[in-house]
Amino acid sequence: LSISRDEYPDKPMVLRGIRSQTAPSQQYQPVLMMSKSYTVHWNGPAPRETVLSLINFDQGDWALLGFCYPNETVFQITSDIYNKQNNGFDGIEDYGPVSSISDLEKRQQERKYFFDKSAG
């Protein structure tokens, strides 16, 4: 996959997964700057499931991530917190859709997402 900071779209970082190419899933470990926006492009079909593990964030930190998916995609976006002490998940919540990126930006503290069907 490639990931580019939106202020430098013509300078993407190309990532190779850390698992073998024949593995049923892949894992990537990019390092992102806080308070920036990024776009992720797949080098093949978009995966059916994507898991993001965000670490070393402080309260109030943010990063805006855009993932390219076919425009007919139907989403279910869920967040949780992995609790290492009991090897379980806490705070499982579904995200709800909003109708525009500006609506998403206004509701930063809510579990929301925006999908631009015209752009994918």
N, C-alpha and C positions, 0 to 999 in steps of 0.2 A: 504494500500500500504506500501511498505518498501522503504526506501531511504538509500543509503550507500555512504559514501565518498569513492572515488575510491582508496585511499591509505589504507583504512580499509574495504575491501569488505566483510569480514567475521563478521563484527560488524554492521549490518543494524539497522536503527531506524525504528520500526514498528509504523505506524500512523493509528489511527482510525478517520474516518470522524466526523466532528462536527454536521452533520445533522443525522436524524434518518436513520436507515438502509433501510427503505422503500422509502426514498426520491428519486426523479428521477435523482438527481445529488448529488455529494458529495463535501465537501470542506475540505482541509487539510491545516495546517499552520506550516510547518517546518521552522526552523531558520537555515540558511546556513552561512558558513564562506565565505568571499570573496576570490577570487584567488584560489579556489579549484574546483575539478570536482566531480560530483555525478552521480549515476545511480538510476533510479526509476524503481521498479518492482511492477506490479499490483498483487493483490491477487486473481484475477479472470480475465475475459476478459478485454482487454484494452479498455478504454472509447473511444467513437467516437469523442468526443471533449474534449480538455484539455485547460483550461485557466490558465495562470500564471500571478500573480500580484506581480511584483517586487517592493519593497519599501525600502527606506533608502539606496539607491545606490548613490554614488558620481560619477561624470564623470570619466571614466577610470576604474572603478570597474568592475569586471567580475566574473562570475561563469559559469562553463561548466556543462550542464545537459544532461544526456542521458536517454531517455525513451524507454522502451522495448515494441515493437509493432510487430505484425505478419509480416513476411517478404514480404507479398503481399500488404501491406498497401500503399495507395496513399495519399500523404500529401498535405494540403494547410496550410501554416503557415503564419500568419499575425501578425503584431505588431501595436499597437496604444498607444496613451497616453490619459488617462481619465482626462478630465478637470472638476474638481468639481464645478468650478464657473458657467459654463454654462451647466453642466450636459450632456456633449457630449464627443465625441472622436476626437482627433486631430492626425495628422501625420500618418494616416493609410497607411501601406506599406506591401506588400507581400514579403516573404522571397523566395529566389531561391536556388535550390539544388547545391551542389558541389560534386565532385566525390571521395573525401577522407577526412579523419580527418585532415591530414596535410594541405590540401587546405583550410579547414575551419579555422585552426589556423593561416594561413597566411592572412586571410581576415577578421580579427576580427571586423573591423569597418563597415563591410558591412552586410546587412540583408541576411545571408546565413544559410543553415543547411546541415547536412550530415546524410544520412540514410544508414547504413550497412545492405543491404538486406540479406547477408549470415548469419548475427548474429541476425537480428531483433532489 
